[in-house]
Amino acid sequence: MKIFQLRAIVAVADRGNFSEAALELQLSQPTISHAITTLEEELGVLYLLEGVMVRC
């Protein structure tokens, strides 16, 4: 787990979508998506389900 991955998931949660999160973090949308997917795989938990944030 990296701080970058946590920042990405927080940005998506705050902004509500990947595109705005990418703009906020000055990264591309695929980079944000990859960071979150990697974090989900590392933790074995899905945070996003069909574009809807899962509240834990």
C-alpha positions as CSV (number, residue, x, y, z in Angstrom):
1,M,0.0,0.0,0.0
2,K,1.3,3.4,-0.9
3,I,0.2,6.9,0.1
4,F,-0.4,7.7,-3.5
5,Q,-3.1,4.9,-3.7
6,L,-4.8,6.3,-0.6
7,R,-4.8,9.8,-2.0
8,A,-6.3,8.5,-5.2
9,I,-9.2,6.7,-3.4
10,V,-9.8,9.7,-1.2
11,A,-9.9,12.0,-4.2
12,V,-12.4,9.8,-6.0
13,A,-14.6,9.7,-2.9
14,D,-14.4,13.5,-2.4
15,R,-15.0,14.4,-6.1
16,G,-17.4,11.6,-7.0
17,N,-15.7,10.5,-10.2
18,F,-12.3,9.5,-11.6
19,S,-11.9,12.4,-14.0
20,E,-12.3,15.1,-11.4
21,A,-10.0,13.2,-9.0
22,A,-7.4,13.0,-11.8
23,L,-7.6,16.7,-12.4
24,E,-7.2,17.4,-8.6
25,L,-4.1,15.2,-8.4
26,Q,-2.8,16.3,-11.8
27,L,-2.7,12.7,-13.1
28,S,-4.4,10.9,-15.9
29,Q,-7.6,9.0,-15.3
30,P,-6.1,5.6,-16.1
31,T,-3.4,6.3,-13.5
32,I,-6.0,6.9,-10.8
33,S,-7.9,3.8,-11.9
34,H,-4.8,1.6,-11.8
35,A,-3.8,2.9,-8.3
36,I,-7.3,2.1,-6.9
37,T,-7.4,-1.3,-8.6
38,T,-4.0,-2.2,-7.2
39,L,-5.0,-1.1,-3.7
40,E,-8.2,-3.2,-4.0
41,E,-6.2,-6.2,-5.0
42,E,-3.6,-5.8,-2.2
43,L,-6.3,-5.5,0.4
44,G,-8.8,-7.9,-1.1
45,V,-11.6,-5.4,-0.8
46,L,-13.6,-3.6,-3.4
47,Y,-14.1,0.1,-2.8
48,L,-15.8,0.8,-6.1
49,L,-18.6,-1.3,-7.4
50,E,-20.0,-0.4,-10.9
51,G,-19.1,3.2,-10.4
52,V,-20.6,3.5,-7.0
53,M,-18.5,4.1,-3.9
54,V,-18.9,1.4,-1.3
55,R,-19.0,2.8,2.2
56,C,-17.0,0.8,4.7
